[in-house]
Amino acid sequence: MLTEKTLQQLLDKLPRLKQEIQKVIVGQEAVLDEVLVALLAGGHCLLEGVPGLAKTLLVRTLSQALHLSFRRIQFTPDLMPTDIIGTEVLEEDHATGKRFFKFNKGPLFANIILADEINRTPPKTQSALLEAMQEFEVTYAGQTYALDRPFFILATQNPIEQSGTYPLPEAQLDRFLLYVKIGYPSEQEETAILTNTTGTHKAQVMPVLDANDIRQLQQLVREVTIDTDLVNYVSKLVRATRPDTTHIDYIKEWVRWGAGPRAGQALILTAKAFSLLHGRYAVTMSDIAAMAYPVLRHRILMNFRAEAEGIHPDKVTAVLLKEIERTTTRLS
């Protein structure tokens, strides 16, 4: 049980963590918050953005600000499951002359994994990553190996140049706690980026949190309180995404499949983490609204008509937040 002093010292490190990352990353405040929320909630994060928006730099800087092991895996069409899990090699005991197989761990055995361009590797390798994400362990030759904890996967994908890619299936997308989209910086931010990255000065990022701190924070997230009315609100919000059970005509018109119960779990857990990240110990409606977009955008499947009309899941989420709030005025 953490003492009040130890707890406060731990929470004071969160603003410092953001400050260290922002020495390198200019702007992208919402993106940074969402990545940190995924880490605090104990889930994994999918980052999407066009080339040159510092996706890889963000993950690398995060690893520098955390006293954790870090590995980067560049996903390619010829990458095999053993390339990320590891493989057995034949070794010899020089004392006895006996030969034996030894498992050499792959790059997946680290605390933070950057899975770069995950949609460029075949489904067989993507599936190998799936077990690690869900079970926090991998299996090779019938033997199960536990992964280091905390274990945090940040996968990136490029929304353009789709030739030769293998889009993640819906079931695998659902394993990611958050789906974070990175947009272009503002004019002021882009000017700052150009100034900071074309000179001789190089920012030094200092580690703020270690593995034990992260584990304690992940446990603390689950202790953040949430009102029963807000839990009911999340349930109504998620159920309203399903065309066969919703009362909202907009959903029936544009959505083919809605979100499952895992979306509700993710929304509550990330809202708790978002609240803690901002120094609060109870979830509010604004926390839920903030996390609804990255939680639902990969769990709502649009129909063909919606895709043709350019109607995307974020638009559906915006409609849901307005419609459901009208029917739950006592929560506002």
N, C-alpha and C positions, 0 to 999 in steps of 0.2 A: 504494500500500500504506500503510495507516494505521500510525503508530507506536503503541507501547503507551500512551504518554501521551495522544495524541490520541484513541485508542480509549476510554480510561477517561473522558476529559472528555465524550465523546459519550454514553456510557452513563450518566454521572452526570446528564445532562439529562432522562432519562426519569422519575425520581421527581419532579423539579421540574415537569415537564409535568403530571403528575397533580395535584400540589399546586396549580398555577395553576387547573386546571379545577375542582378541589374547593373553590375559593373561592366558586364560584357553584352548582355541583351538589352537593346534599347526598345522601349515601348512594349507592346504585346502583353500588357498587364493582365488581361482576361485569360490569355493563353497560359501564362505563367501560373496564375491562380488555379486553373483547371488541371494542369500537370501536377501541381503540389497537392491538390485535393485527391487525385487518383493515388498518389503515393501515400498520403495519410490514411486513406480509406482502405489501403491494402489491395487495390486492384491494379489493372493494367490500362495503358492509354494508347490510342491510335491517333497519330498526328497526320493531318493531310494538308498539303500546301504545294504550290508550284515551286520549282527550283529557285534557290537563292534567298529563301525567307528564313534561314537560320534554324531550320528544324534540327539538323544534326548538331549545330553549335549549342542550341538550347539544352539538349540532352547531355552533351559533353560538359557544359558548364555546370549543370545540375550535379553531375557526378563529382566534379571538383569541389563543390560546396558541401558535399556529403563525404564523410570518412568511410566510404564503402568501395568494394571492388567493382570495376566497370569493364565491360567488354562490348565491342562493336562487331556486329555480324552484317556483312554486306550480302544481301540476298540476291542471288543470280539464278538463271534458269537451270544451271548445272549443279546447284547446291543439293547435296544429299542429306538425309536425316542424321547420318553419322557425323557429318561435318559440323553439326551444332551440338549434338548430344555427346559424342565421343565414340571411341571404338576400343576393342580389345587388341592388344599386341602380345606377341609371344616373347617372353623373357626367360633368361636362364639364371638360376642361382649358382654363382661361381663357387660357392663353398661345397655344394652337394652335386652340382652338375645337372640338377633336375630342371626341367622346363615347365613353365606355367603361363597361363594367360593373365594379363593384368589390364584392368580397365583404365584407359587414359581419358580423363574427363575433358569434354569439349567446352567451347566458350559459353555455353548455357549455364555453367556453374560459376556464377558471379551474382552480386547483389542487384546491379543495374545492368540491363541488357538493352542496347540500341539495335533493334531489328530494322535495318535500313532498307527501304523499298521492299517491304514484305510481299507486295503483290507481284513481284518479279520472279518468285520461286514457285515450283510446281506444288500442287495440293499435297503430295506425299510429305514434303518437307514442312509445309504449313501445318499439317496434322501433327507432326512431331512436336512442334511448338505448342500446339493446343493442349496436349497432356501436361506439359510443364506449366502452362498458364493456369490451368484449372486445378491440378492436383499438387503442384509444387514438388513434383518428383518426375523422374524419367525412368523408363524401363529399357534395358538392353540385355539381350540373350537370357531373358527370363529373370533377370536380377533387377530389383528396384533400387534406385539411388535418390536419396532426399536432396533437394536443392537448398542452397544457403538462404537463410531468412534474415532480413527482409529480401524479397524477390520481386523486382519491379521491371516489367517489360514496357518499353516505349517503342512502338513500331511506327514507321513512317511510310507513307505512300504518296505517289505523285498523281494528281488528278488528270494530267495530260499525258500524251504519248502512251496510249493504252495498247498499242500493238505489241504483241509478245508478252502480255501480262496475264496473271491468273487472279482475277478478282476474288476477294475473300467471300466465301459463302455466308449466308445470313447466320447460320448456326455458329460459325466461328467469330463473326463480328460481334455477336451477342456476348462472347467471352470477355470482350474489352469493356471495362467499366465505363470509360468515356471515349467519345469520338470527337476529337478537337480539330477544328478547322482554323488554319492560320491564313490571315489575309495580308494584303499589302500594307506597309506602314504609312502613316500620315506624312505630309510633306515635311513637317518639322522633325519627325522621327527619322525620316530618310536622310535629311541633312546631317543630323547628329551621327547617324550610322557612317556616312561618308567621311565625316570629320574624324571619328574615333578609330576607323579601321584602315586609314591610309597614311597614318603617321608612324612615328617610332615608338610611341608609348604602348605598352601592353599591360592590360589590367591583370593583377594577381588575385585570383580567387582563393580565399581561405576556407577550409572545411569548418562547418558549424555544427553539424549533427553527426553522430556515429550510429552504428547498427542498433545499439541498445536504446538510444534516444528515439529512433524511428519506431521500434517495437512498442515502446511505452506510449508514444503518441498515437499509434494505431489502436492500442487498447483504449486510450483516453477518448478517441473519437466515438467509440461505441457507448461510452458513458454520457455523452452529450444528450440532454433531455429533448424530447419532442412531444408536443401535446397530442392527445388522442384525436382531437379534431383535425390536426394536420396529417396524421396517419390516414384518417378517413379521406381527407382531401387528396392525398397521393393515390390512394386506391381508386377513387372516382376518376382522377386524371388519367391513370394508366388504362382503366377499363373503358374509358371513353375513346381510346385510340382504336378500338376493335369495331369494325363495321357491323358485325352481327349483334353487338350489345349496346352500341352507342345510341344516344338520342339526338346527336348532332348530324344534320344532313350533310354538312361539309365533309365529314369523315366518311360517310357512306358513299359519297360521290367520288372521292379521290384516293381512298386508302384501300389496298387489297388485304394486307394483314397488319394487325396491330401489335403492340408490345405485350410481352408475357410478364408473369409475376417477377421475373428477375429484374425487370425495369423498375418496378416499385421498390424492390430491395436496394437497387443501385441509387435511386433517387433519394431515399431516406438516408442512406449511408453517406453519400456525397454531400447532401445538405448539412449533415452533422459535421463533416470535415470542413466544409466551407465556413460554417459558423465558427468552428474552433480556430481556423486560419485567421479569422478577423476578430479574434479575441472575445468571442461570445460562447456561452455554455448552454444555450437553448436555441433550437431551430425556429426560424421565422418564415413567413410566407415568401419574403424576398430571397431567402436562401434556396428554397425549393424552385422558385421561378428562375433563379440564376443557373441552377444545375439542370433544369428540365431539357434545355437544348442539347448539350453534349451527351446526356443520358438517353434521349429518345431518338436522335437523328439517325442512328444506325439500327434502331429497333422498330421503326415504322416503315413498312414496305408499300411504296406507292403503286397504283395500278398503271396500266399502259397509257391510259388517257392523261393521267396526271404527268407522267414523264414527257409525253408529247407537248403538253401545255406549259411545261417548265415549273410545275408545282412541286416543291421539295419538302422534305419532312420538317424543316425549321418553320415553314409557313403553317403547317399543320399544328405544330407545337404552339405557335403564337395564337392561333384560333382557339386551341384548347384552353390555354391559360386565361383567355378572356371569357369564354363560355362557361367553364367550370367555376370560375370565380363569381360569376353572377348568381349561381345557384348555391353558393356557400358564403353569403355576405357576413355571417357571424364570425368568419375567420379573418376578415380584413381589418 
